[in-house]
Amino acid sequence: MTGALLEVENLKGYYRGAFGIVHGVDGVTLSLESGEVVGLAGESGCGKSTLAELVSGSPPRNLYYEGGKIVVDGFEIYKIDPEILRKEVKCKRMSYVPQASMESLNPVKKIRKFLLDVMYERTGEKPREEEIIRMAAEHFKKLGLEPWVLDRYPFELSGGMKQRVVIGISTLWNPKLLIVDEPTSALDVVSQKRMIRALMDLKEEGIIKSILFISHDISTLRQICDRCVVMYAGKIVETGSMEDIISSPLHPYTQGLISSIVSYEPGRRRRGRYIKSIPGEHPDLRNPPPGCRFHPRCPYAMETCKSEEPPVIFSEKGKREVSCWLYSRGGK
C-alpha cells in the first residue's frame, strides 16, 4: 500500500424529482488504497451505482451531490474547477465504466471514430489520428482484442467484445483508479472469466493501480477482490477482507447475503450452511426507516435498533468494520 487513491467521507447524494427525495447515498465513508481491488456489494437499489456516479464527478441529471468529501488522488472533485476535473482527473487519474456501458458506444460510428471523438472531448484538441489508433491497437491487444476491432461498428461485435472495447477506451490513458459497475452481469460465464482476467492483466501490467469493482454477485467479487464493502439502503454496513466477509460475516445483512449464495464447496452442508433468504423487502428510500435501516428485516433487532443509528465498530486492529448494535453492547 502506498496511500489512498480514493477517500470518501460522509458522502450524501439524493435523487430529487416529482417522485420526491430518494436518499440514495446517505453518509458513506470509505477509502481505497493504491494497489487494492475493492468490491462494493449489496442487493439492487442499495446505492452501489449511485455511489459510483457521485465519485465519477458527473452524476446524472436528477442525482444531486448533497455534501461530504470525495478526494481522488489528491483532488477534491466537487471543489475543483470543472476543467481540471475533465482534463486532470477523468481518464488520467480515474475512469468510470458504468453499468450497461456497452450501450454507450455510438451505433452509427466505427470504434475508430468513436475513440477519436472521446479523445477530442477529453483534451479539447484535434487528435493525431494515426498515432492514437496505433496506441489504441496496442492497448486493445492487452484485452484480447485484435486491431481490426477498431474498424467495426458496435453491432458487429459480441457483448463481451463491446464491454472490453469500453474498458479499453477507459484505460487508454493509464488511470490510477478504475471504477467498473457490474461489468460481467450481461455476459456468459466464459466471457465473465475473460473479463476478470483482462482487468487483472491491466492491474498486473501497471496500466491501472486500483479497481473499485461493483457487483451484486459475491461469487464474482471473490475471484478478483482483496477487500469487500457491503452496502444496504444507502449506507455501508460492513467492511473487511474478501475472505473474512465470505467465511465470517458479522452484520446480519451480510450474513443473509452470504447465506443466499449457492455454493458447491465440500462440507458446507456439514457445517450447517444452507441456502437462506432475507425476509421482507428493501426499504423505500424516500422515507427510510429510523435507526438501523435493516431493523425491519433483521432477526436480531432490539428496541435500540428501531430508533438509534448504530455506530461503526472497529475490530481486528481496524481491519473489520461493522455498523451494528449487536457488537457495541456485547450482543453476539
C-alpha positions as CSV (number, residue, x, y, z in Angstrom):
1,M,0.0,0.0,0.0
2,T,1.3,3.4,-1.0
3,G,-1.5,5.7,0.1
4,A,-5.2,6.3,-0.6
5,L,-6.2,6.9,-4.2
6,L,-9.8,7.4,-3.2
7,E,-11.2,8.9,0.0
8,V,-14.9,9.3,0.6
9,E,-16.1,11.0,3.8
10,N,-19.7,11.3,4.9
11,L,-20.9,11.4,1.3
12,K,-24.6,12.2,0.7
13,G,-26.3,12.1,-2.7
14,Y,-30.1,12.3,-3.2
15,Y,-32.4,11.9,-6.2
16,R,-34.8,14.8,-6.5
17,G,-37.9,14.9,-8.7
18,A,-41.7,14.6,-8.9
19,F,-41.3,11.3,-7.1
20,G,-39.9,13.1,-4.0
21,I,-36.4,12.8,-2.5
22,V,-34.6,9.5,-2.5
23,H,-31.8,9.1,-0.1
24,G,-29.6,7.1,-2.4
25,V,-26.3,7.5,-0.6
26,D,-26.7,8.8,2.9
27,G,-23.5,9.3,4.9
28,V,-21.0,6.9,3.3
29,T,-17.3,6.9,4.3
30,L,-14.7,4.6,2.7
31,S,-11.2,4.6,1.2
32,L,-9.3,2.7,-1.4
33,E,-5.6,2.3,-1.3
34,S,-3.1,2.2,-4.2
35,G,-2.8,-1.4,-5.3
36,E,-6.1,-2.6,-3.9
37,V,-9.0,-4.2,-5.6
38,V,-12.1,-3.4,-3.6
39,G,-15.5,-4.9,-4.1
40,L,-18.7,-3.0,-3.5
41,A,-21.6,-5.5,-2.8
42,G,-25.3,-5.3,-2.0
43,E,-28.7,-6.0,-3.5
44,S,-30.2,-3.9,-6.3
45,G,-31.2,-0.5,-5.1
46,C,-28.8,-0.3,-2.1
47,G,-26.8,2.6,-3.6
48,K,-23.8,1.0,-5.3
49,S,-24.3,2.6,-8.7
50,T,-25.3,5.9,-7.1
51,L,-22.1,6.0,-5.1
52,A,-20.1,5.3,-8.3
53,E,-21.9,8.1,-10.2
54,L,-21.1,10.6,-7.4
55,V,-17.5,9.5,-7.3
56,S,-17.2,9.9,-11.1
57,G,-17.9,13.7,-10.7
58,S,-20.7,13.6,-13.3
59,P,-23.9,12.3,-11.6
60,P,-27.0,12.1,-13.8
61,R,-29.4,15.0,-14.0
62,N,-31.7,14.0,-11.1
63,L,-28.9,12.9,-8.7
64,Y,-27.6,15.7,-6.6
65,Y,-24.4,15.9,-4.6
66,E,-25.7,16.9,-1.1
67,G,-22.5,17.0,0.9
68,G,-19.4,15.2,2.1
69,K,-16.0,14.9,0.6
70,I,-14.6,12.9,-2.3
71,V,-10.8,13.0,-2.9
72,V,-9.3,11.3,-6.0
73,D,-5.5,11.1,-5.9
74,G,-5.4,14.4,-4.0
75,F,-8.1,16.3,-6.0
76,E,-11.3,17.0,-4.1
77,I,-13.5,16.7,-7.1
78,Y,-16.5,18.8,-6.0
79,K,-14.3,21.7,-5.0
80,I,-12.1,21.9,-8.1
81,D,-12.7,23.7,-11.4
82,P,-14.7,21.6,-13.9
83,E,-12.0,21.9,-16.5
84,I,-9.4,20.5,-14.0
85,L,-11.8,17.6,-13.3
86,R,-12.2,17.0,-17.1
87,K,-8.5,17.3,-18.1
88,E,-6.6,16.2,-15.0
89,V,-8.8,13.8,-13.1
90,K,-11.1,12.0,-15.5
91,C,-9.4,9.3,-17.6
92,K,-6.0,10.4,-16.4
93,R,-6.4,9.6,-12.7
94,M,-9.8,8.0,-12.6
95,S,-12.0,6.2,-15.2
96,Y,-15.6,5.1,-14.7
97,V,-17.2,2.3,-16.6
98,P,-21.0,2.5,-15.9
99,Q,-23.5,-0.3,-15.8
100,A,-24.6,-1.4,-19.3
101,S,-21.6,0.6,-20.6
102,M,-21.5,-1.4,-23.9
103,E,-24.6,0.6,-24.9
104,S,-22.6,3.8,-24.6
105,L,-20.9,3.1,-27.9
106,N,-22.3,5.1,-30.8
107,P,-24.2,2.5,-33.1
108,V,-23.6,4.5,-36.3
109,K,-19.8,5.1,-35.7
110,K,-17.0,2.7,-36.1
111,I,-14.9,2.2,-32.9
112,R,-12.1,4.2,-34.5
113,K,-14.2,7.3,-35.0
114,F,-15.8,7.0,-31.6
115,L,-12.4,6.8,-30.0
116,L,-11.2,9.9,-31.8
117,D,-14.4,11.7,-30.6
118,V,-13.6,10.7,-27.0
119,M,-10.0,11.9,-27.3
120,Y,-11.2,15.3,-28.6
121,E,-13.8,15.6,-25.8
122,R,-11.2,14.9,-23.2
123,T,-8.4,17.2,-24.5
124,G,-10.3,19.8,-26.5
125,E,-7.7,19.4,-29.2
126,K,-7.9,17.6,-32.6
127,P,-6.2,14.2,-32.0
128,R,-3.3,12.9,-34.2
129,E,-5.3,10.1,-35.7
130,E,-2.5,7.8,-36.9
131,E,-0.7,7.9,-33.5
132,I,-3.9,7.5,-31.5
133,I,-5.1,4.5,-33.5
134,R,-1.7,2.8,-33.3
135,M,-1.6,3.3,-29.5
136,A,-5.2,2.0,-29.2
137,A,-4.5,-1.1,-31.3
138,E,-1.5,-2.0,-29.0
139,H,-3.6,-1.4,-25.9
140,F,-6.6,-3.4,-27.2
141,K,-4.3,-6.4,-27.6
142,K,-3.8,-6.5,-23.9
143,L,-7.6,-7.0,-23.5
144,G,-7.6,-9.8,-26.1
145,L,-8.9,-7.5,-28.9
146,E,-7.4,-7.6,-32.4
147,P,-6.7,-4.3,-34.2
148,W,-9.5,-5.0,-36.8
149,V,-12.0,-4.3,-34.0
150,L,-11.2,-0.6,-34.4
151,D,-12.8,-0.7,-37.9
152,R,-16.0,-2.4,-36.8
153,Y,-19.4,-0.9,-35.8
154,P,-20.6,-1.9,-32.3
155,F,-23.4,-4.2,-33.8
156,E,-20.6,-6.2,-35.4
157,L,-19.1,-7.2,-32.1
158,S,-20.3,-9.6,-29.4
159,G,-21.4,-8.3,-25.9
160,G,-18.1,-9.4,-24.4
161,M,-16.1,-7.6,-27.1
162,K,-18.1,-4.4,-26.7
163,Q,-17.5,-4.5,-23.0
164,R,-13.8,-4.9,-23.4
165,V,-13.8,-2.1,-26.0
166,V,-15.3,0.3,-23.5
167,I,-12.8,-0.8,-20.8
168,G,-10.0,-0.4,-23.4
169,I,-11.0,3.1,-24.2
170,S,-11.5,4.0,-20.5
171,T,-8.0,2.7,-19.6
172,L,-6.2,4.1,-22.6
173,W,-4.7,6.9,-20.5
174,N,-3.5,4.6,-17.8
175,P,-5.8,5.9,-15.0
176,K,-4.7,5.1,-11.5
177,L,-8.2,4.2,-10.4
178,L,-10.7,2.2,-12.5
179,I,-14.4,2.1,-11.3
180,V,-16.4,-0.7,-13.0
181,D,-20.1,-1.1,-12.4
182,E,-21.4,-4.7,-13.0
183,P,-19.0,-5.3,-15.9
184,T,-19.9,-9.0,-16.0
185,S,-23.6,-9.0,-15.4
186,A,-24.7,-9.2,-19.1
187,L,-22.0,-11.8,-20.1
188,D,-21.9,-15.5,-20.3
189,V,-19.7,-17.5,-17.9
190,V,-16.8,-17.8,-20.4
191,S,-16.9,-14.0,-21.2
192,Q,-17.1,-13.2,-17.5
193,K,-13.9,-15.2,-16.8
194,R,-12.2,-13.4,-19.8
195,M,-13.3,-10.0,-18.5
196,I,-12.0,-10.6,-15.0
197,R,-8.7,-11.9,-16.4
198,A,-8.4,-8.8,-18.6
199,L,-8.9,-6.5,-15.6
200,M,-6.3,-8.3,-13.6
201,D,-3.9,-8.2,-16.5
202,L,-4.3,-4.4,-16.7
203,K,-3.5,-4.2,-13.0
204,E,-0.5,-6.6,-13.1
205,E,1.0,-4.7,-16.0
206,G,0.7,-1.4,-14.1
207,I,-1.8,0.2,-16.6
208,I,-4.1,0.8,-13.6
209,K,-3.2,0.7,-10.0
210,S,-6.5,0.0,-8.2
211,I,-10.0,-1.1,-9.0
212,L,-13.4,-0.4,-7.4
213,F,-15.5,-3.4,-8.6
214,I,-19.2,-3.0,-8.1
215,S,-21.4,-6.1,-8.3
216,H,-24.3,-7.8,-6.6
217,D,-22.6,-11.2,-7.3
218,I,-20.4,-12.1,-4.3
219,S,-19.0,-15.1,-6.2
220,T,-17.6,-12.8,-8.9
221,L,-16.1,-10.4,-6.3
222,R,-14.4,-13.3,-4.6
223,Q,-12.4,-14.0,-7.8
224,I,-10.8,-10.6,-8.0
225,C,-11.2,-8.5,-4.8
226,D,-8.8,-8.1,-1.8
227,R,-11.4,-6.3,0.3
228,C,-15.2,-6.0,0.3
229,V,-17.5,-3.2,1.3
230,V,-21.2,-4.2,1.8
231,M,-24.0,-1.6,1.3
232,Y,-27.6,-1.6,2.4
233,A,-30.2,1.2,1.9
234,G,-27.7,3.9,1.1
235,K,-25.3,3.1,4.0
236,I,-22.2,0.9,4.5
237,V,-22.9,-1.9,7.0
238,E,-19.7,-3.9,6.9
239,T,-16.1,-3.8,5.6
240,G,-13.4,-6.5,5.7
241,S,-11.2,-8.7,3.7
242,M,-12.9,-10.6,0.9
243,E,-12.3,-13.9,2.6
244,D,-13.4,-12.7,6.0
245,I,-16.7,-11.4,4.5
246,I,-17.3,-14.8,2.9
247,S,-16.2,-17.0,5.8
248,S,-17.3,-15.0,8.9
249,P,-19.7,-12.2,8.0
250,L,-20.6,-10.0,11.0
251,H,-23.6,-7.9,10.1
252,P,-27.0,-9.7,10.0
253,Y,-27.5,-8.4,6.4
254,T,-24.1,-9.6,5.3
255,Q,-24.9,-13.0,6.9
256,G,-28.1,-13.2,4.9
257,L,-26.4,-12.1,1.7
258,I,-23.7,-14.8,2.1
259,S,-26.3,-17.5,3.1
260,S,-28.3,-16.8,-0.1
261,I,-25.4,-17.8,-2.4
262,V,-25.5,-21.3,-4.0
263,S,-22.2,-22.9,-3.0
264,Y,-20.5,-26.1,-4.2
265,E,-17.9,-26.1,-1.5
266,P,-17.4,-29.5,0.0
267,G,-18.6,-29.7,3.6
268,R,-20.7,-26.6,3.6
269,R,-23.9,-28.6,4.4
270,R,-22.0,-30.4,7.1
271,R,-21.2,-27.0,8.7
272,G,-24.9,-26.2,8.7
273,R,-24.6,-23.5,6.0
274,Y,-27.7,-24.0,3.9
275,I,-29.2,-21.5,1.4
276,K,-31.4,-19.0,3.2
277,S,-33.3,-15.9,2.0
278,I,-33.6,-12.5,3.7
279,P,-37.2,-11.9,4.7
280,G,-39.1,-8.7,3.8
281,E,-38.3,-6.0,1.2
282,H,-35.7,-3.3,0.7
283,P,-37.0,-0.1,2.3
284,D,-38.4,2.8,0.3
285,L,-35.5,5.4,0.5
286,R,-37.9,8.3,0.1
287,N,-38.8,7.5,3.7
288,P,-36.1,5.3,5.1
289,P,-36.7,3.6,8.5
290,P,-35.3,5.3,11.6
291,G,-32.4,3.8,13.5
292,C,-30.7,0.9,11.7
293,R,-32.2,0.7,8.2
294,F,-32.0,-3.1,8.3
295,H,-34.0,-3.5,11.5
296,P,-37.4,-4.3,9.9
297,R,-35.8,-7.4,8.3
298,C,-33.3,-8.3,11.0
299,P,-33.8,-11.4,13.1
300,Y,-31.8,-9.9,15.9
301,A,-33.4,-6.4,16.1
302,M,-33.6,-4.8,19.5
303,E,-35.5,-1.7,20.6
304,T,-32.4,0.4,20.2
305,C,-32.1,-0.6,16.6
306,K,-35.5,0.9,15.8
307,S,-34.6,4.4,17.0
308,E,-30.9,4.9,17.1
309,E,-28.5,4.7,14.2
310,P,-25.7,2.1,15.0
311,P,-22.1,3.3,15.4
312,V,-19.3,1.9,13.3
313,I,-17.4,-0.7,15.4
314,F,-13.8,-1.4,14.5
315,S,-12.3,-4.9,15.2
316,E,-9.3,-6.9,14.4
317,K,-6.9,-4.0,14.5
318,G,-9.1,-1.9,12.3
319,K,-9.3,-4.5,9.5
320,R,-13.0,-5.1,10.1
321,E,-15.8,-2.5,10.4
322,V,-19.4,-3.3,11.2
323,S,-22.3,-0.9,11.8
324,C,-24.5,-2.9,14.2
325,W,-25.7,-2.5,17.8
326,L,-25.0,-6.2,18.4
327,Y,-21.3,-5.6,18.6
328,S,-21.4,-2.4,20.6
329,R,-23.4,-3.8,23.6
330,G,-22.0,-7.2,24.0
331,G,-24.6,-8.8,21.8
332,K,-23.5,-11.7,19.6
